Amino acid sequence: MNKTKAIKYFIIAVRLALGLLFVYAGVQKFKKEELKPKVQTEQSAEVKRVPEHVVEIRAYIGGLKQTDFFWPMLGIAELICGLLLISQIYSLLGAVMLVPLTLNIFLFEVFLGGGNIMEIITHGLYFSGNLVIIAYGYKRLRLAFLTTDKQFKNALIQ
């Protein structure tokens, strides 16, 4: 197998992996949380010390959910971007739309995640994979956004 085919298959695999991941994450935003009944035990009666980063995460996510519109909107955005990536035809559009989401997920983990290095690496890979997809489609993006009218017309003719 030559190098260009291997790169093409790698990009397809990254698109599918990111697409499935974000479709799943988007669907999870619409699931109702089941309330667990509290069982009173001696251990639960004691005041438990929660780490500071967990308090910050709960406050951040809780604030997003309490707006009643942002959490579902985030789910819809993740679903749309994931489906665009899976489609392979509009995957570049999905990758461009996904940049703010993957960057936010990565920065969230860096600053609020509690320092778990594996989580930071995993979320960094999401962001990096997204950038790899965009870099692979750079020629098409350049044609759409960074050309003059004359250059665009010449490119269409060729």
N, C-alpha and C positions, 0 to 999 in steps of 0.2 A: 504494500500500500504506500502510495507516495505521500509526501509531507502535506500537500494541500488538502488531500482527502481526509487525512487524519485530523487536521485542524477543523475542517468542516464538520466531521462527526463529533469532535469535542465540543464545538459551539452548539450543535444540535442537542447534545446531552446536557449542556449547561442550561440551555433554554428550557428544555423539558423539566429538569430538576427544579429550577427556580419557579417555573410556571406552576408545577404541581404543588410546590411548597406554598406559594401565595394563594392558590385556589383553596387549599386546605385552611390556611390562616384566615382567609376571608370568610369561609363558611363558619369557622369557629366563632367569629364575631357575632353571629346571629343565634347562637345556641343560648338557651336560657340556663342560668345557673340554678342548680338545685340547692335549696337551703337544707343544710345538714342539721338534724336536731342536736342540741347541746346536751351532753351527758355530764352531769355534775360528778366529778371525782375529786379526790383530795388534790391530785396533781393539777387539775384544771382550775381549782379554786385558788391556787397560788397565783400571784401575779407573775406572768412570764415576761422576761426581758427580751424584747424583739430588737434585732440589730438595726442601727440607724438607716442603713441603705434599704432595708425592707420597708421601713416606715415611709421613706421617700418614694419608693416604687408604688406602694399601695396608694399614697396620696396622689401621685401623678396619674396612674391608671384609673383610680376612682374618680378623679376630676374629669377625665376624658369620658368615662361612662355616664357620669351624672349630667352631662350636657344634653343627653338624649338624642343628639344628632351626629356628633363627631364619630362615635364608635361605629355606628352603622355605615356612615360615609366612608370610614377607613376600610371597613369590610368590603364595601362595593368597589372601592379603588383597588384593593388587593385582588378581588375576583376578576375585575376587568383586565388588570395588568397580567395576572396569571394566565388568563384565557388567551390574551394576545400573544404571550410568549409561547404557549403551547401550540398556537395556530401555525407557527413558523412563517406565515406570510406577513403578518403584522408584528412580528416579534421585535423588530427594531423600535417601533412605536411603543410597545409595551415596556421595553427596556428603558427608553428615555423617560416614560412616565413613572417608572419604578425607582429612578434615581433618588428623589427626595425621600421615599419610603425606606429604601435600604440604607441610606445615609442616616436617617433618623433612628432606625433600629440599631445600627452600629454605634452611633454616639450615645444612645440610651444605655446600651450595655457598657460602654466605656465609663460613663460618668455616674450611672445609677446602679449598675449591675453588681456591685459588691466585689469587684476584682477577680472574678472567676476567669482565669486566663483561657480556658477552653471555650467558654461562652463568647468571649471577646473574639477569639480566632474564628469560631463558627460564624458569627455575625459579620465579621470582616470578610469572610469568604463569600457571603451573600452579596455584599457590596462590591467586592472584587469581581465576582462572576458577572454581575450586572455591567460593570465597566468593561469587561472583556467582550461582552456581546456588543456594546456600543463601539468599542474600538474595531471590532471585526466589520461592522457596518458603517465605518467612518466615511467611506467614499460616497455612500448614498446620502448620509447626513450632510456632508460637505456640498454635494450637489444641490440639496434642498435648501440649505441655510447660508452657505458661504460663497455663493457665486453671483455674478452680475447677470442681468437679463441676457446680455449677449453670450456669455459663457453657457448659460442655461440652454438657450436656443441651439447653440452649437452642439452641446452634449446630447440633446434630444434628436438631432439630425443624425448623429453618428450612430 
